């Protein structure tokens, strides 16, 4: 089939304060990050069930069964790539090799505060950034339980697969699997929090007290 790209409506929200060992000069700007997770043919495993079938009582309706596989999704966040390549000044110091999602969040915060991803070492509470991928997985699971979103997903899938004409003349009366082997799913989210002086003793000078940025997570089946 032809390439199928699906853009998940809405955004997930991560709020996590960043405690700094050293207060420094700040260069805050609007930066957007694009992370990629290569799933290969296993993108089909994103769902426990992924079928569609014509409704047995109303031919105008489609029964869509989409259920996110939370166990599989939880395995995805140990190998996150920088899809932008980190070549511009907005991405200085980003690790080119695959990194964990928590490390990517720390890089985002460091870039927003210090203008360099390697400065994440100055974030004292780095352990607090572990496990924050659950905000993303919850958003993903909740979104796909929505019937309106399921219908949008189905319509875009049929259009991308070139099956519109076939569907009109050959109604689907048995359950058919969505094939996502050559697909991409894009998930959008925000990352924000307060900046707290974590240095013991005399407080440092903080030129700003918060950070805010956004990201796009690409799950690709290529």
Long-range contacts (C-beta under 8 A, 24 or more apart in sequence): 1-160, 1-161, 1-162, 1-179, 1-182, 2-160, 2-161, 2-162, 2-182, 3-160, 3-182, 3-183, 3-184, 4-156, 4-157, 4-160, 4-161, 4-180, 4-182, 4-183, 4-184, 5-160, 5-183, 5-184, 5-185, 5-186, 6-153, 6-156, 6-157, 6-183, 6-184, 6-185, 6-186, 7-185, 7-186, 7-188, 8-139, 8-140, 8-143, 8-149, 8-185, 8-186, 8-187, 8-188, 9-143, 9-149, 9-152, 10-139, 10-143, 10-188, 11-139, 11-188, 11-189, 11-190, 11-214, 12-135, 12-136, 12-138, 12-139, 12-140, 12-187, 12-188, 12-189, 12-190, 13-135, 13-189, 13-190, 13-192, 14-105, 14-132, 14-135, 14-136, 14-189, 14-190, 14-191, 14-192, 15-192, 15-193, 16-105, 16-128, 16-129, 16-132, 16-191, 16-193, 17-125, 17-128, 17-193, 17-194, 17-195, 17-196, 18-109, 18-113, 18-123, 18-125, 18-193, 18-194, 18-195, 18-196, 18-211, 19-123, 19-124, 19-125, 19-196, 19-197, 19-198, 20-113, 20-122, 20-123, 20-124, 20-195, 20-196, 20-197, 20-198, 20-199, 20-204, 21-121, 21-122, 21-123, 21-124, 21-198, 21-199, 22-122, 22-199, 22-204, 23-197, 23-199, 23-204, 23-205, 23-206, 24-113, 24-114, 24-119, 24-122, 25-207, 26-113, 26-114, 26-207, 26-208, 27-114, 27-115, 28-112, 28-113, 28-208, 28-211, 29-90, 29-112, 30-213, 31-90, 31-91, 31-108, 31-111, 31-112, 31-213, 32-213, 32-214, 32-215, 32-216, 33-82, 33-84, 33-91, 33-104, 33-108, 33-213, 33-214, 33-215, 33-216, 34-82, 34-83, 34-84, 34-215, 34-216, 34-218, 35-80, 35-81, 35-82, 35-83, 35-101, 35-104, 35-215, 35-216, 35-217, 35-218, 36-80, 36-81, 36-82, 36-83, 36-217, 36-218, 36-220, 37-76, 37-77, 37-79, 37-80, 37-81, 37-217, 37-218, 37-219, 37-220, 38-79, 38-81, 38-220, 38-222, 39-76, 39-219, 39-220, 39-221, 40-221, 40-222, 41-181, 41-221, 42-72, 42-221, 43-180, 43-181, 43-183, 43-185, 43-219, 43-220, 43-221, 44-177, 44-178, 44-179, 44-180, 44-181, 44-221, 45-69, 45-72, 46-72, 46-73, 46-180, 46-185, 46-219, 47-144, 47-178, 47-180, 50-177, 50-178, 50-180, 51-175, 51-176, 51-177, 51-178, 52-154, 52-172, 52-175, 52-176, 52-178, 53-172, 53-173, 53-174, 53-175, 53-176, 54-171, 54-172, 54-173, 56-173, 59-171, 62-151, 62-154, 62-172, 64-147, 64-150, 64-151, 64-153, 64-154, 65-175, 66-144, 66-150, 66-153, 66-178, 67-144, 67-145, 68-137, 68-140, 68-141, 68-144, 70-137, 70-141, 73-137, 73-140, 73-141, 74-133, 74-137, 76-219, 77-101, 77-102, 77-133, 80-104, 83-218, 86-117, 91-117, 92-116, 92-117, 93-117, 93-118, 93-119, 101-132, 101-133, 101-136, 102-126, 102-129, 102-130, 102-131, 102-132, 102-133, 105-129, 105-132, 105-191, 108-191, 108-213, 108-215, 109-191, 109-193, 109-211, 111-213, 112-211, 112-212, 112-213, 113-195, 113-211, 124-198, 125-198, 135-189, 136-187, 136-189, 136-217, 139-187, 139-189, 140-187, 180-221, 181-221, 182-221, 182-222, 183-220, 183-221, 184-218, 184-219, 184-220, 184-221, 184-222, 185-218, 185-219, 186-216, 186-217, 186-218, 186-219, 187-216, 187-217, 187-218, 187-219, 188-214, 188-215, 188-216, 188-217, 189-214, 189-215, 189-216, 189-217, 190-214, 190-215, 191-215
